[in-house]
């Protein structure tokens, strides 16, 4: 079966984006599908011949379909185009939030729709979707065992923040060794966090890495509901700081409640990412 892949984030210098695509490529290969072409995130270039050859369109919805952004509307128009051409559409690893949709039923009749948390699933239903809720594909356990921990000089680690997050530079001035998402593979970050005391991060994949490692973390909202919606899904009373004044109390909470983050790691093990079986079952 032939497939055209859209919103490929493989070339983004970000551990989470690369981990997502590694997992999606493994799922596609495991389902016995052949990729005819790909659309690279951040562009609008579609090879018409490769698109025409594909019987299936698979869109990586990672961090893109929200707030009526141009990338969101481009991908939703690609959904409409594929449906007009009789292709089956798989929209996976998706976040949905607050956009002006090109059609009120744009998500109806998709062959597979998978969101990363229930809040996005509820939003998708407003536009005709029938979503599964799966973990972000970066959490694929097939690759996490390969991680190598980086030696730590400090038990407290400080990660990054989205440039359009709620609090600009939320951890400025706080002590800790730097651990961002650009220099190490995702599985190495997870392995490193297993030996850490605390992680400060305002990035979605930073929260995911800490959750997989069972590492206490403190976070603030990013540029969408992706962090707080994930925390809500877990049902655990993990704080998401809305003001900078809340960060120090949240640090004290995290250090007092390490067992809570061990429960979170259990939650991650109990839930699935997109697998070849999901694709095979959807495509029949």
Secondary structure, DSSP 8 states (H G I E B T S, - for coil): -EEEEEEE-TTSS-HHHHHHHHHHHHHHHHTT-EEEEEEETT-----HHHHHH-SEEEEE-TTTSBTT-HHHHHHHHHHHHHHHTT-EEEEEEE--BS---SSTTTTTT-SEEEESSHHHHHHHHTTT---EE---GGG-HHHHTT------S-SEEEEEE-TTSSSTTTTTT---EE--SSSS-HHHHHHHHTT-SEEEEESHHHHHHHHHHT--EEEE--SSSHHHHHHHHHT----EESSGGGHHHHHHHHHH-HHHHHHHHHHHHHS----HHHHHHHH-
